[in-house]
């Protein structure tokens, strides 16, 4: 998501110094350990997480089976978008896959800041636009690429993924079986 967050950073850089300082004061650094949940199904996503290091996995349960929908890496923004925007209970989980350092921003703090700095409503709109573009690109790849191409795209984005993410999570994310991933790896 880096090319999308760059647009957000550029927007922030154009704001006056006081507004920039108030924005920069919002996030708090937190460290989470492997296996920690940042969000569980049925809870409202009240925070966004910008990764400084580590990996977060987004997934949901379907008939007791975990379906991985996203991995988040350095500089990505992890959240349950629908729950965060609507402030309704999430049907997703956010789980830490290795020790992870994040900058956490609280939804209510953002709303308070928007009251004193109305120009930040435009920043929120830009964030939503960038997220939708990112999601559209992700869906395009998911529906137009075959399993080998999707796997290669993931490797190009994050070459260290093989070492840090269990095979069944990668297979679920790509919409293929673990055996298919094993065959793709063997053909390299």
Secondary structure, 3 states (H helix, E strand, C coil): CHHHHHHHHHHHHCCCHHHHHHHHHHCEEEEECCCCEEECCCCECCEEEEEEECCEEEEEEECCEEEEEEEECCCCEECCHHHHHHCCECCCEEEECCCEEEEEEEHHHHHHHHHHCCCHHHHHHHHHHHHHHHHHHHHHHHHHCCHHHHHHHHHHHCCCHHHHCCHHHHHHHHCCCHHHHHHHHHCC
